[in-house]
Amino acid sequence: MKGVAVAQSFAKSRFLTVQEVADLMRVSSMTVYRLIKAGDLPAVRVG
């Protein structure tokens, strides 16, 4: 049930950090970066 609450709180924001995505997917931040580089996960650089 905790995962649902976390997902709902992230749903309010349009963007997630790499760490937030990693926590949601239960993977490391390096895995998220690899998915982005492979084109399997859409990403934009903000700032």
Backbone as a ProteinNet text record, in pm:
[ID]
protein_1_A
[PRIMARY]
MKGVAVAQSFAKSRFLTVQEVADLMRVSSMTVYRLIKAGDLPAVRVG
[TERTIARY]
82.2	0	86.5	206	293.7	331.2	351.8	387.6	281.6	155.3	45.2	50	73	80.4	198	308.9	426.5	397.5	337.9	305.9	208.2	111.1	14.3	80.3	174.1	241.2	328.9	390.5	470.2	381.9	259.1	168.6	134.6	147.4	117.2	222.9	342.6	452.4	464.6	495.8	509.8	642.5	744.3	876.6	922	1002.4	1061.6	1213.1	1281.1	1426.8	1466.2	1590.9	1641	1625.2	1654.6	1643.6	1499.1	1404.8	1263.2	1217.8	1261.4	1227.7	1290.1	1414.8	1482.3	1408.9	1363.9	1289.8	1158.1	1087.2	959.9	978.7	1085	1111.1	1188.7	1236.6	1318.1	1442.7	1510.7	1637.7	1736.2	1860.1	1959.8	1945.8	2002.9	1999.3	2078.3	2182.8	2259.3	2173.3	2084.7	1993.8	1901.3	1853.5	1767.7	1845.5	1969.4	2051.3	2072.7	2094.2	2111.9	1984.9	1868.9	1741.5	1719.1	1756.9	1744.5	1835.9	1960.7	2057.7	2015.8	1954.5	1909.5	1782.1	1718.8	1595.1	1471.1	1487	1374.6	1294.2	1348.8	1282.9	1297.2	1185.1	1195.8	1246.3	1324.7	1380.4	1406.4	1399.9	1437.4	1526.7	1618.4	1706.4	1643	1624.8	1562.4	1668.4	1672.6	1764.2	1876.2
-119.4	0	125.6	117.5	234.2	279.6	185.1	219.1	301.9	275	351.6	496.1	516	651.6	727.4	660.5	724	761.2	670.3	697.1	812.8	821	930.2	1064.1	1065.6	1191.7	1236.1	1142.1	1176.3	1218	1168	1200.4	1349.2	1417.4	1560.7	1643.3	1591	1661.4	1613.7	1704.5	1666.5	1595.5	1630.1	1572	1499	1395.2	1319.6	1325.1	1320.9	1312.1	1168.1	1150.7	1016	929.8	986.3	909	870.5	959.6	928.2	814.9	819	711.4	580.5	585.7	465.6	406.4	490.8	442.8	378.4	441	385.5	251.7	241.3	118.9	15.3	57.6	-29	-79.3	16	-11	97.5	83.7	186	304.8	416.3	534.6	509.9	429.2	396.5	320.3	234.3	162.7	260.7	360	462.7	536.9	575.8	644.2	556.2	426.2	334.6	325.1	320.1	314.7	441.8	555	682.6	682.2	641.9	641.6	546.3	432.9	334.7	378.9	484.7	532.2	460.8	379.3	304.2	384.5	496.5	581	726	793.7	932.3	1023.3	1121.8	1213.2	1349.3	1451.4	1586.4	1644.6	1728.5	1795.4	1929.6	1954.5	2078.5	2163.8	2289.7	2378.8	2430.8
0	0	0	56.2	60.3	-80.4	-171.6	-308.4	-377.2	-346.6	-405.9	-357.8	-230.2	-175.2	-235.3	-251.8	-311.2	-455.8	-530.6	-671	-684.1	-595.5	-601.8	-571.2	-479	-447.8	-564.6	-635.6	-752.6	-869.4	-874.5	-984.6	-987.2	-876.1	-870	-942.8	-954	-1019.4	-1163.8	-1253.6	-1394.3	-1419.5	-1343.3	-1362.8	-1237.1	-1257.5	-1147.2	-1161.7	-1050.3	-1055.3	-1086.3	-1123.6	-1149.7	-1024.8	-909.5	-785.7	-756.4	-782.6	-760.8	-852.6	-977.4	-1071.4	-1025	-982.4	-933.7	-814.1	-723.5	-606.8	-648.2	-741.9	-788.3	-858.5	-936.7	-1012.8	-932.1	-815.8	-729.7	-801.4	-864.7	-931.5	-889.4	-931.9	-899	-993.3	-952.8	-1038.8	-1167.3	-1161.2	-1282	-1382.1	-1334.4	-1423.6	-1493.8	-1421.7	-1482	-1589.8	-1561.3	-1661.4	-1784.6	-1764.1	-1877.4	-1961.3	-1894.9	-1966.9	-2048.3	-1991.8	-2063.5	-2185.7	-2166.3	-2276.3	-2387.6	-2351.4	-2450.5	-2522	-2470.9	-2531.7	-2481.6	-2378.2	-2322	-2220.9	-2177.5	-2078.8	-2124.2	-2151.5	-2197.3	-2085.9	-2124.5	-2024.6	-2087.5	-2004.1	-2044.6	-1936.6	-1977.4	-1882.1	-1847.3	-1720.2	-1674.4	-1606.5	-1643.3	-1574.3	-1656.3
[MASK]
+++++++++++++++++++++++++++++++++++++++++++++++

